[in-house]
Amino acid sequence: MSGIRLDTLFTDTSLPVGESLAAGLLASENLVHWFQADAAHVDLTGDTIDSWTDRAGSGRVLTPRGGGATLADAALGSFPAALFDDANGDTYGMSGANLPWTGAWTIAVVARLDDLTSALRMLVGAGSGQTFYLGRIGTETLRLRCGGTNNTDIAFTGFGDWFSVLASYDGTSVTRIAVNGGAAVAGTGSDPTVSSATVLGDTPGSGLWSGHISDLMIWDTDLLASAAAAERARVDAFFASAYGIG
């Protein structure tokens, strides 16, 4: 039989992360934004990330609000990730309109916290106050605050390892948070009514992220609701297959 036989998995690490697996996610009409710390989707000066382009094609970009994170090679297995230095003030804001805060939404982040000494570290935040954030509150807690003082907490001890977190709002009153493909914890929330663009790595008045972030994804649906189980499964499968998380 003619041809070439490959007895091992063929991979090309020069391609964007999980390109074949990503196609299914990009085909979703509910995916609004996908920012990925990959050389194909960021603009660099040296190894400093000047901007992140949206893989979902919205035309929006993330640009520095303080210092700029660095693109660290082979930070997540063989793949790169953005290294955020809190001492440098590394944070990013989104150009254009805000996230889809009216109605249902889901945010997913892939990250690792390198400095575990502080109990307060924020992954994502928005608004001039504390109406919305997703981050570490206490040494063993991930928190989603969604509207006013409504908090949904999930116990988590693996901040020093790579992890994925999905946080959602059903558009009415239910918030949910899940880690590493696990079961979601539900709580109560309301529209955050934020007035400023999203911040990656920080939320005003709180601790900056000190570690790596690989992906930020945003949907205009509640992926943690039972009706969206199939779409959530595709997201979890991407994180597991591309990154070995979950």
Order of alpha helices (4+ residues) and beta strands (2+ residues): alpha-beta-beta-beta-beta-beta-beta-beta-beta-beta-beta-beta-beta-beta-beta-beta-beta-beta-alpha
